[in-house]
Amino acid sequence: MIAVTYIYFFVCLLIMLFTIGYIVYQYYRRKTFKIRVVDFEALIKHQLNLIRQDLPVAKSHEGMLIERLAHVNQLTAFHAVLKEQVNDQALKTYKLAIESVIKKLVVIYEKRDDMQRAYLAYFISQHADGLWENPVIYRTLFRYLDQPNIYLRENVLKAFYQQQNPEWIARAFEVLSKQHLVHNQKLIQDGLLSYPYDKQTLIQVLINHYKSFNESVNLGVIGFVTYETDAYKDWFFELIQGSNLPLEIELKLCRYFKKHPDDRLKPYLFQSLKSHQVEKRIVAADVLASYCCDDVIQVLKAALNDPNWYVRRNASRSLLKTEVTMPDLLDVLTGKDRYAKEMLRYYLEREGG
């Protein structure tokens, strides 16, 4: 019993020592970080003052940055200071002047672990502002995309989104596709939506490279175009008519035509509601909400008899968004299909009908 007590106290002592050690370590990290921040604040302020006097950034400053920013703990402090600066012309000139530093850093960090490379890519995405356009930077970042680490890939793509040449973005997607790396379509879509320059030019470049992208990239591209423009109805209509189209691509294209209706697609949607693939029936029933005419109403009424709950749900929702008449509703509510009646009645009550 005494031995057990001693062991218990020994374990408690170890836990206490670990906690104290961790607190001391965190205190030391915060203190050294603040010291680095103060140091960089003084250095950057001096260079900005030189720029405002129409003097160039000192060459020695560039050399110092390469040496110090090769360490990620220095890079985090430098990032914190840059974020606090007023985004005026002097800061833009300073960032442009240190482009050579970034060019060296991407090569240095190429040999580092995934997390350090990811942080450098994040740093570039936060401060590029369309100023860092040196091809060496982006050609080197292509090699960062070889790894399966999604955090690294996403930060690298964010860096590409913050430069002005859309061809670099298309080439980055081609690298992912050639490596057979699947990147989340929503991340791709949101990243493209964050592009701060000419989105219409970007869309045209991506469409031109469409055939060289893998499925996950194309899903993100279609989602991006859906939010941005209705100018690609003809191209997407032709695409959706093609054979051997992956199901997810087909469904994504259908959703494009929900936001941007086109009567040419109605026969396709009607046929999809008869498909043996339940996913196509579900999406078609939803998309038809954007098409208000009598033939759509009749097709949606028939879809209320579908054996799949989600098809019936979407058909009910869509039907109530069309110019449906009371006789059409009564046809369903007084019909023999109990499930169709229950679904329609539920959404009528929900809509306050």
C-alpha positions, 0 to 999 in steps of 0.5 A: 500500500505504501509503495502504491502511495509513493508511485501515485505521488511520483506520477503527480510530481511528474505531471506537475513538473510537466505542466510547469515546464510547459507554462515556462516554454509557452511564456518563453515562446511568447516573449521571444515572438514579441522581441522578433516582432519589435525588431521587424517593426523597426526594420520595416519602418526604416525601409518604408521611410527610405521608400517615402524619401524616394530611396531604394530598399537597402540590399543588405536588408534583402540579404538579412531577410533571406537569412532570417526568414529561412526560419519559420519562427522568424517568418511568423513574426515578419508576417504579423508585422506586415499585416499591421502595416497601412496598405499604402503605396510605400508598402506595395513598393516594399513588397515589390522590392522583396520579391527576390527574397520570396524567390529564394525562400520558396527554394529554401523551404522546398526541402522543409517539412509539409507544415513549414512549406504550407506556412510559406505558401500561406504567407505568400497568399496573404502578402502577394497582392498581385505584386510577386509575379516572378515565374520562379516562385510559381514554378517552385510552388508547383513542386509543393503540390506533389504531396498528399497533404491537403493543408499544404495543397490548399495553401499553395493554391491560395498563393496562386489565387493571389497572383494576376496571371490566370494561366498559373492557376490553370497550370496548378490544377493541371499539376494536381490532375496529372498527379491524380490528387483529388482536392475538395471541390468546395475548396477549389470553388471558394478559392476561385471565388476569392480571386481578386482580379478579372474573373471573366478572363479567369473563367475563359482560361479555365474553360480552355483547359477544362479537358486537362483537369480531373473531375474534382477540379472540374466540379470546382470550376463549374461551381465557380462559373455557376456563381459568376455568370450565365454566359456559358449556357451554350457550352455547358448545354453542349457538355451535358449532352455528351456521352460518358459524362461522370455522374457528379459532373452531370449533376453539377451541370444540372445545378448550373441550369437551376441558377441559370434556366434554359428551356433547351434543358427541359427534355433532358430534365424530364428524361432524368426524372425517369432515370434508374439512377436515383441521384439524377431523379433527385437533382432533376426534381430540384432543378425543375423549380426554376422552370414554370410551365404546364408541362413541368407541373405535370412532370412534377406531379408524376414525380410525387409518386416516385418510390424515393423519399428525396425525389418526392420531397424535391418534387413537392418543393419545386411544384409549389415554386411553379405557377401550379393551380389549385386543381393540379394540387387537388389532383394530388391531394385527392389521389390514391398515392398516400405518400404523395399526398403526405409529402405535398400536404407537409410542404403546403402547411410549411409554406402556409398554403 
